[in-house]
Amino acid sequence: MGHGESLSGIRLHQLFVCCGETMPPCGGTRSRAREMDEQIHKPNPCLQLERFGSSPVSPDARDRLLKPDSWEQRAAMDRFATVEHYKAAMLLSGAGDALGYRNQLWEYNESGPAIHQELKELGGLRSIKAELPDWPVSDDTVLHLATAEGLATGKTGETLLHEVAARYVEGMKDMDGRKPGPSSILGVSLLKPGEEEGFRVPYNPEGTGCGAAMRSMCIGLRYPRPDQLLSLVAVAVETGRMTHPHPTGFLGAVASALFTAYAVQRRPITTWGLGLINEACPIAMSFVRGRGFAVEETERDWSFFCDKWQWYLDVRGLSTGVGPAIWPSPYGPAERDEAYKSFSLSGWAGRSGHDAPMIALDALLGAGSDWEELMSRAGFHGGDSDSTAVIACCCWGLLHGTKGVPEGNYSNLEYRDRLERSAEQLYALSH
């Protein structure tokens, strides 16, 4: 569903219905929110990202947002995303999942230092062969594949939503030993693909987990261009709400999809969080209002996601999108465990829709082009380590390919063929 394409037979911009006296979805001013509603309502099917991209920074700072802040990053940003980058994104996402999961052992280990010690005893990351039976992928990759293969059909609108819902139902049959979360289990059990509104589930105030975030990166592969932002947000919201109708849950899907698209665009990583709260989240709110499903509940529970992300950007010194990031010292495995807990909703780092992509972004900001450092930060910590790694590694693969990644970490990965095939199909559809 590219820009100007339809969802339920209506152009996307026509779905965003003005709600009168709106509160700003993610900060800013009331006039800014009204301006956004007006822009969304313009009868122009070729809506551009720039209409939604203004942020509270000076023109000079805005110019700096578009410039990498190091020579290493500049080199990465200058490379266009090829089909090989797409394949690396899907493949390394699965590898990060399998490594962070370690067949349940590391996902549920609450000590990052202990995980790093076990990793050392295994001979280090370069010694690990991520393959069955000891290193299966988790529910994260199974459901990410369901999203990717649904998108790869090329279907659009509600036909696409029914297709993805059906693949979630099928994917849930492949969960032996993969530990799906409670909201994912509940949501999929309520889906009725093929029936009218069968891709919807009732609002769930407990649906705040990371299950939507962990399976949505590929949406950014399907809709990677700035002028496809509306499509990206719409599909992320609707597929996310299939299991996680709470905004803390489904906005995680928006974040994962958006960060992946930003990686394709070679947008500086220091700007990603600001883009999320200033560009994508307001569109998501307008979309929810336009669709008319669970609007009151969504508005009631909306603020936590954006407030926590603003807090994170303030902590890292990225509230204007201009780096470099500010890091505590030291910031090793023990310190990261405590920091990641401070990101969380209830003490379990990476378990929720807001902080799984937050930890992924934190890792990307700190790791640069170093795969082992990325996994140390995103995949080997005391929280929901596979769900943070699955997001971070997808974006990292888009930026760096498989360069510097030990071949054993991915060469015999479970579902490698499906991951690479879906990547090729998504590349063909999006380019």
C-alpha positions in Angstrom: 0.0 0.0 0.0 2.2 2.9 -1.3 1.4 6.5 -0.7 -2.0 7.3 -2.0 -3.0 3.7 -2.0 -6.1 2.5 -0.2 -7.0 0.9 3.1 -10.6 -0.4 2.9 -11.0 1.2 -0.5 -10.4 4.8 0.8 -7.2 6.8 0.3 -5.2 6.9 3.4 -5.3 10.7 3.8 -9.1 10.5 3.7 -9.2 8.2 6.7 -7.7 10.9 9.0 -10.8 12.6 10.2 -10.5 15.9 12.2 -11.5 15.5 15.8 -12.2 19.2 16.6 -10.4 20.3 19.7 -7.5 17.8 19.6 -4.8 17.5 22.2 -1.3 17.3 20.7 -0.6 13.5 20.5 3.1 13.7 21.4 3.9 17.1 22.8 4.1 20.3 20.9 1.3 22.9 20.8 -2.4 22.7 20.1 -1.9 24.8 17.0 0.7 22.2 15.8 -1.9 19.5 16.2 -4.5 21.5 14.4 -2.0 22.2 11.6 -1.3 18.5 11.2 -5.0 17.7 11.0 -5.4 20.4 8.3 -2.4 19.0 6.3 -3.8 15.5 6.6 -7.1 16.7 5.2 -5.7 18.3 2.1 -7.2 16.4 -0.9 -3.8 15.5 -2.2 -2.9 11.8 -2.6 0.8 12.6 -2.8 1.3 13.6 0.8 5.0 14.1 1.5 6.8 13.4 4.8 8.0 17.0 5.0 4.5 18.1 5.9 4.8 16.1 9.1 8.5 16.4 9.7 8.9 19.8 11.3 10.4 19.7 14.8 11.1 22.3 17.5 14.7 23.1 16.3 16.3 25.9 14.4 16.8 25.7 10.6 20.5 25.3 11.2 19.9 22.4 13.6 17.4 21.0 11.2 20.1 20.9 8.5 22.4 19.2 10.9 19.8 16.4 11.5 20.5 15.3 7.9 24.2 15.0 8.3 26.0 12.0 9.9 27.9 12.9 13.0 31.0 10.8 12.3 33.1 9.6 9.3 32.2 6.0 10.1 28.5 6.8 10.1 28.9 9.0 7.0 30.3 6.0 5.1 27.4 3.8 6.2 24.8 6.4 5.3 26.3 6.9 1.8 25.7 3.3 0.8 22.3 2.6 -0.6 20.3 -0.3 0.8 20.6 -3.2 -1.8 18.8 -6.5 -1.9 21.8 -7.9 0.0 21.2 -5.4 2.8 17.5 -6.5 2.9 18.6 -10.1 3.2 21.0 -9.3 5.9 18.3 -7.4 7.8 15.9 -10.3 7.9 18.7 -12.9 8.4 20.5 -11.1 11.2 17.2 -10.2 12.9 16.6 -13.9 13.2 20.2 -14.5 14.3 19.9 -11.9 17.0 16.7 -13.5 18.1 18.2 -17.0 18.4 21.3 -15.7 20.1 19.5 -13.5 22.6 17.0 -16.3 23.3 19.4 -19.2 23.6 16.6 -21.7 23.7 14.9 -19.9 26.6 18.0 -19.8 28.8 19.1 -16.2 28.2 15.7 -14.6 27.6 14.9 -15.5 31.2 18.3 -14.9 32.7 18.0 -11.6 34.7 21.7 -10.9 34.8 23.6 -9.4 31.9 27.0 -10.0 33.6 26.0 -13.7 34.1 25.0 -14.0 30.4 28.3 -12.5 29.4 30.2 -15.0 31.6 28.3 -17.9 30.0 29.1 -16.5 26.6 32.8 -16.4 27.5 32.6 -20.0 28.7 31.2 -20.9 25.3 34.2 -19.4 23.6 32.7 -16.1 22.8 30.2 -15.0 20.1 32.6 -16.0 17.3 32.4 -19.6 18.5 28.6 -19.9 18.5 26.9 -21.7 15.7 23.3 -20.6 15.8 21.5 -23.6 14.6 19.1 -26.3 15.7 18.7 -27.9 18.1 20.4 -25.6 20.6 19.7 -22.2 19.1 16.2 -22.1 17.7 14.5 -18.8 16.8 11.8 -17.7 19.2 8.2 -16.6 18.6 9.7 -13.2 17.6 11.0 -14.5 14.3 8.1 -16.9 13.6 5.7 -13.9 13.8 8.1 -11.5 12.0 8.1 -14.0 9.2 4.3 -14.1 9.3 4.2 -10.3 8.8 6.9 -10.4 6.1 5.4 -13.2 4.1 2.0 -11.5 4.3 3.4 -8.2 3.1 5.3 -10.1 0.3 2.0 -11.2 -1.3 1.6 -7.6 -2.5 -1.9 -7.4 -1.2 -3.2 -4.0 0.0 -5.9 -2.6 2.3 -8.1 -4.8 4.4 -7.2 -7.8 2.1 -3.7 -7.4 3.4 -4.9 -7.2 7.0 -6.8 -10.4 6.6 -3.8 -12.1 5.0 -1.5 -11.1 7.9 -4.1 -12.1 10.5 -4.3 -15.6 8.8 -0.5 -15.9 8.9 -0.5 -15.0 12.6 -3.0 -17.7 13.3 -0.9 -20.2 11.3 2.3 -19.0 13.0 0.9 -19.6 16.4 0.8 -23.3 15.6 4.6 -23.2 15.4 5.3 -22.2 19.0 6.5 -25.3 20.7 9.5 -24.1 22.9 9.3 -20.6 21.5 7.6 -18.8 24.5 5.0 -16.5 22.9 3.7 -13.7 25.2 0.3 -13.7 26.8 -1.1 -10.8 24.7 0.1 -12.5 21.5 -1.6 -15.8 22.4 -4.8 -14.1 23.4 -4.9 -11.8 20.4 -4.3 -14.4 17.8 -6.9 -16.7 19.4 -9.5 -14.0 18.8 -8.6 -13.3 15.2 -11.1 -14.4 12.6 -9.4 -13.7 9.2 -11.8 -13.8 6.3 -14.8 -12.5 8.4 -15.9 -8.9 8.4 -13.6 -7.0 10.8 -12.0 -10.3 11.6 -8.6 -8.7 12.0 -9.8 -6.8 15.0 -9.7 -7.8 18.7 -11.3 -6.0 21.6 -9.3 -3.4 23.4 -7.0 -4.9 26.0 -5.6 -2.6 28.8 -2.9 -5.2 29.4 -1.8 -5.3 25.8 1.3 -3.2 26.4 3.9 -5.9 25.6 6.6 -6.0 22.9 4.8 -8.6 20.8 3.8 -6.1 18.1 7.2 -4.4 18.1 9.2 -7.6 17.7 7.4 -8.6 14.4 7.0 -5.3 12.6 10.5 -4.4 11.3 9.7 -5.8 7.9 6.9 -3.2 7.5 9.7 -0.7 7.1 11.2 -2.8 4.3 7.9 -2.8 2.4 7.3 1.0 2.9 10.8 2.4 3.2 10.4 5.8 1.4 9.6 9.0 3.2 6.6 9.5 1.0 5.3 6.1 2.3 5.2 7.2 5.9 1.4 7.2 6.1 1.2 3.6 4.7 3.9 2.4 7.1 2.1 3.9 10.1 -1.3 2.6 9.0 -0.1 -1.0 8.5 2.0 -1.0 11.7 -1.0 0.3 13.7 -3.5 -2.2 12.3 -1.3 -5.3 12.4 0.0 -4.3 15.8 -3.5 -3.9 17.2 -4.3 -7.5 16.1 -2.7 -8.6 19.4 -1.7 -5.4 21.2 -4.5 -2.8 20.9 -3.1 -0.7 23.8 -1.0 2.2 22.4 2.1 1.2 24.4 1.9 -2.1 22.5 1.0 -1.1 19.0 3.2 2.1 18.9 6.1 -0.3 19.4 5.2 -1.7 16.0 5.3 1.8 14.6 8.7 2.3 16.1 10.2 -0.9 14.8 8.9 -0.3 11.3 9.9 3.3 11.3 13.5 2.6 12.5 13.9 0.0 9.8 12.7 2.5 7.1 15.1 5.1 8.5 17.9 2.6 8.2 17.0 2.1 4.5 17.0 5.8 4.1 20.4 6.2 5.8 18.9 8.7 8.1 21.3 9.5 11.0 20.5 7.3 14.0 20.6 10.2 16.3 17.4 11.5 14.7 15.4 8.4 14.8 13.7 8.9 18.2 12.8 12.4 17.4 11.3 11.3 14.2 9.2 8.7 16.1 7.6 11.2 18.4 7.4 14.2 16.1 6.5 12.5 12.8 5.1 9.0 13.2 3.2 9.1 16.5 1.0 12.1 15.6 0.0 10.4 12.3 -0.7 7.2 14.3 -3.1 9.1 16.6 -4.9 10.8 13.6 -5.2 7.4 11.9 -6.7 5.7 15.0 -9.2 8.5 15.3 -10.1 8.2 11.6 -10.6 4.5 11.8 -13.0 4.9 14.8 -12.0 1.8 16.7 -11.3 2.0 20.5 -10.6 5.8 20.1 -11.6 6.7 23.7 -9.5 4.0 25.3 -6.5 4.7 23.0 -6.6 8.4 23.8 -6.8 7.7 27.5 -3.7 5.4 27.5 -1.7 7.3 24.8 0.6 9.5 26.7 2.9 7.0 28.4 4.6 5.9 25.2 5.5 9.4 24.0 6.3 10.7 27.4 8.8 7.9 28.0 10.4 8.4 24.7 10.8 12.1 25.3 12.4 11.2 28.6 14.8 8.8 26.9 15.8 11.5 24.3 16.4 14.0 27.1 18.6 11.5 29.0 20.7 10.7 25.9 20.9 14.4 24.9 19.0 13.7 21.7 15.9 15.8 22.2 16.8 18.0 19.2 18.0 15.0 17.2 21.6 16.3 17.1 24.2 14.0 18.5 26.4 12.8 19.8 24.5 10.7 22.4 25.4 11.3 26.0 26.5 8.0 27.8 27.0 7.3 31.5 30.5 6.0 32.5 30.9 3.2 33.0 28.2 1.6 30.9 29.0 -2.1 30.9 26.6 -5.1 31.3 25.8 -4.4 34.9 25.2 -0.7 34.4 23.1 -1.4 31.3 20.9 -3.8 33.2 20.0 -1.0 35.6 19.6 1.5 32.8 17.3 -0.7 30.8 15.2 -1.3 33.9 14.7 2.4 34.1 13.4 2.4 30.6 10.8 -0.2 31.4 7.1 -0.2 32.4 7.4 -2.5 35.3 11.0 -3.5 35.8 11.3 -6.2 33.0 13.6 -4.4 30.5 12.5 -4.7 26.9 9.2 -6.5 27.7 7.0 -3.6 26.6 6.2 -2.0 23.3 8.0 1.3 24.1 11.2 -0.1 25.5 12.0 -3.0 23.2 12.7 -0.5 20.4 14.2 1.9 22.9 16.9 -0.6 24.0 17.4 -1.5 20.3 18.1 2.1 19.5 20.3 2.5 22.5 22.4 -0.4 21.3 22.6 0.9 17.7 23.7 4.3 18.9 26.5 2.7 21.0 27.7 -0.1 18.9 28.4 1.5 15.5 29.6 -1.1 13.0 30.7 -3.6 15.7 28.5 -6.7 15.6 29.8 -8.1 18.9 29.2 -4.8 20.7 25.7 -4.7 19.2 24.9 -8.1 20.6 26.5 -7.3 23.9 24.1 -4.3 24.3 21.0 -5.5 22.5 21.1 -9.3 23.0 23.0 -10.1 26.2 21.2 -8.3 29.0 18.9 -9.2 31.9 15.7 -8.2 30.1 13.7 -9.5 27.2 17.0 -9.9 25.2 15.7 -11.7 22.1 13.0 -9.1 21.5 15.5 -6.2 21.7 18.0 -8.0 19.6 15.5 -8.9 16.9 14.8 -5.2 16.3 18.4 -3.9 16.6 19.9 -6.6 14.4 17.4 -6.0 11.6 18.4 -2.3 11.5 22.1 -3.1 11.8 21.9 -5.5 8.9 20.4 -2.9 6.7 23.3 -0.5 7.6 26.2 -2.9 7.5 25.2 -6.1 5.8 26.9 -9.2 7.2 30.3 -7.6 7.3 32.1 -8.6 10.5 29.5 -11.1 11.5 30.8 -14.6 12.3 29.4 -16.9 9.6 28.4 -19.4 12.3 26.0 -16.9 13.8 23.7 -17.2 10.8 24.8 -19.7 8.2 22.6 -22.6 9.4 20.0 -20.5 11.1 16.5 -22.0 11.4 14.3 -20.6 8.7 17.2 -18.9 6.9 15.7 -19.7 3.5 12.3 -18.1 4.4 14.0 -15.1 5.9 16.1 -14.4 2.8 13.3 -15.2 0.4 10.9 -12.8 2.1 13.6 -10.1 2.0 14.0 -10.5 -1.7 10.3 -10.3 -2.3 10.0 -7.2 -0.1 12.9 -5.5 -1.9 11.2 -6.2 -5.3 7.9 -4.7 -4.1 9.5 -1.6 -2.6 12.0 -0.7 -5.3 
